[in-house]
Amino acid sequence: MKKFRTDEVETTALNNVNMEINEGEFVAIMGPSGCGKSTLLNILGLLDNPTSGELYFNKTQVDGYSERQRTNLRKENIGFVFQSFNLIEELTIYENIELPLLYMKVSSSERKKRVNEVLERMKIAHRAKHFPQQLSGGQQQRAAIARAVITNPKLILADEPTGNLDSANGEEVMNLLTQLNETGTTIVMVTHSPSDADRSHRIIQLFDGHIVTENMRQKL
Amino acid sequence: MFKNFLITIIRNISRNKFYSAINMAGLSIGLVCTILITLFIRDEFAYDKYNLKHERIYRIGSNFTLNGNRDKVATSSLPIGITLKKEFTEIEDYVRFINTGKLQLKYNNKEYNEERAAYVDSSLFNIFSYKLIKGNEKALSKPFSVVLNETLSNKYFGDENPIGKQILVDDTHEYTVRGVIEDIPSNSHFKFNILYSMSTLVELSDDGYINSTEPGAFWNFSNYTFILLKEGSHISSVEKSFPQYYEKYMKDFGDQIGIDFKIVFQKLTDIHFKSDLNWDAPTGNIKYIYILFAIAVFILTIAGINYMNMATARSSKRAREVGMRKVVGAQKESIIRLFLLESLSLTFAALLIAIITVELILPFFNLIVNKDLILSITQTPDVFLFIIAVALLLGIISGSYPAFYLSAFQPASILKGSRRARGGNKLLRQILVVCQFTVSAIMISGTIIVISQLFFLKNKDMGFDKENIIVAHVRDSALRANMEEFKLELKKNPRIEAVATANSLIGFTGSKTVHLYESEDTMLEYALNYNVIDFDYIDLMKLKLMQGRKFDRSIITDSTTAFIVNQSASQKFNWGADAIGKKLQFGISIGEHKDVRAGKVIGVISDFHYQTLSMAIEPLSIFISENPEDRHLVHFKIKNHKQSETINYIQELWKKFSPNYSFNYYFLDEKINTRFKTEERLTVMFIIFSIVSILIASMGLFGLSSFMAEQRTKELGVRKVLGATTNNIVYLLTKEFLKLIIIANLIAIPIAYWSLSIWLQDFPYRIIIHSWIFVLTLIISLIIGLFTVSWQSYKAAEANPALAIKYE
């Protein structure tokens, strides 16, 4: 369960959500605005602690972790992709992608190798020295995905990754995520788009903080 | 990681040029002020410390009581140094200074008028660390030897070797130059340019009074004496045994004349700040050091607050960066480090700018404060270390709030994009703005008060007429003797209204001597200020007669027995309305001392400031002397127009009467105003530093208001759509800041009132701190605040609401 407190009002954002996500899965979370999708994603991403309840990551119970522990776990294992990209404006594309490696204290030569590799893979190598504002939305999101995958995380959390993109760019981003899933990365994605959700193995429908349906899909 | 931090910081600074410029400028200006004030204070505390033996050098002062009236003076008698050295094994050596006042030097038929000369014992170089550039430590042993400072030596002799050259002093004696010293540092409590050998006076005087130790000689406190203790000795042991010394040398005579004497030992390095003795050279004022220190802290606080305000206000812009860094693995400490590094980089860049600026403006600052301050790594490494520490502290303190504030951001709440972090804690920011404007208001009201006090001192009715009077020193005995004839010639020019002579310069320190005054049936002793004048003096100075009559040429006894006293004296002696006819005697006769002038009071004049305005008016006697040698000052009251012509006329006539001495003059009012140099300097510094603090605070307010306007773009757009006029919006944005400024002023009033009252206590004549000063301060603050804020507000109010609403 997750509750939010302001001065006067206590709001329950998630209530009695029981779910399990297996390694290698591609899960889509859907539901109307304010149903708790992002809260769920934040808890899964260890950005937030649940108010009550249990959370296991890799068979380890993590719901009581301190901020420091969560940060350590997160930087090794989880990558994030946001609707609004959240690239740091003061850093170039190259530097943005390199940032997680800096916090993991990866050596400089290794960093260079891995950043260049992922730049190639995301087809934005020619944009390495540009600043985020100089790129199109699709390119920015590809850079954000590059940043998310640079640490080879086990889990990628994507919060409406195509929400700010036109259909062609959205399609491309979804292709990238699908490819990542195919190489073994677990993906949990919040989305409003049924066509994006179609790419997943399983769709979880949230309403008012509850799971209303869980829909296993046979991947084609 | 460090590189990544630096990249972020540098790009952040360069992307936000406007805010960075405000921050940098504020920090730089603040540090410039701090460095200047540090240099100033350091110099003040280093007074006389260039003397290597300063720990062991003491000045002998005199503390004596005459009929219950205590006087403490910085001077001592001629024999005290000699006898102390003889009696106390603790004392290694002594040196005496006898000041000579103004004099005229001639070399190669060129005439120079100089001040700051003294006769000194040859032990000088053993005690004080004056660096001899030419000559040796025996330079002052032989009679008629003179040691010049470097400036004078260059002035007279240029590249020639000065040693052995002859200088004619006051057209009477030839002195041989036997040494040249480096100019005495400006932070010396005395600064002599010319030093004559004491043995000259021994040779010139018939009675050998210079080295005489006869009992009467101990009671004439006419010179400065310094002693040097032996290493390992303490002044306390000299103090302890002083009663035995007193018994042996001074007690008998002292009891006879009814004076009680206590010796005063002042450590050389204590003189500048701690001396409260009369007849001292001008000393420093520790209060000014406190004031300047407070100003430096104030200015740095304002600059630091600017940084904090700007950094937190802009935090919404940085939130995404913080959030993302946390998402990809940054711990809280890492974020704190980033922001501290940012504030430190900015502070140290500002420090660099500040140091360069100080190097550029130091010559001008030196002119204002009359010092030779320097900032260099080799000569003032301590100052460098200190300001680096200050910058470090400033960077950490001003960076820590934004660092902790920003590092506490929860990434989950910011990264969604819809929820934006608010621009810092609004209340805290308001408190900080109030702090800044409180400080500014204190500075503004302080400036107004300091200026008013200076204006008050300069324009205070001194009780005499100081306008259009020029004064010259008569060094030529022949002219002194011919004065009446000279006056008659001068009066032929209708633009010269009056000419009068006197012994002491009006508006400055008076001379004191023991008098006997009539009290009931007896005569009591009193150390009374006196001035020797001539028949025209009272009229020329427009002194007001209250009782009796003025001196009259036709009454012969007026120049031998008549006295005029001031109101304070009449009150002090309890004469009331019957002062006229009371007996008064100048000097007392004991043994061989017969130098007395006994007579009666013929008039009482109203009090006037014959001493400086920094002293309350004391009792005074004035009288005429038949001996023209007693009056070395001549005053010319001239008409207001064509003054230079009049002065030329006087000069021509002077040449006729005194061909060997040039005519050097000054205007009395200008001379009197020079007495306020310290206050003037403080005023100038106050003005400069308060302008600086207001400037920095306004820059901060400007930055903050533009940020607020920017942040509220959407709100303002909606308001406009709903019908708000430009005026409504300007009012809305401005009133918030103006409210803060009013609060700041309310806080500032008691602080400024209290602290400036303490400063004013030093002045016996001072202004009252009226409420208008604070009203004026409020008006000035409001105008500055309004001016700063309204421009941004107006810009925001004029913006097209359609654009504002569409945004996002």
Interface residues (C-beta under 8 A of the other chain):
Chain A: S38 N42 G45 L47 D48 E67 R68 T71 N72 R74 K75 E76 F80 F82 Q83 S84 N86 L87 I88 E89 E90 L91 E95 E98 L99 P100 L102 Y103 M104 R147 T151 D159
Chain B: M1 N4 I7 T8 R11 N12 R15 R320 E321 G323 M324 R325 K326 V327 V328 G329 A330 Q331 K332 S334 Q410 P411 A412 L415 K416 G417
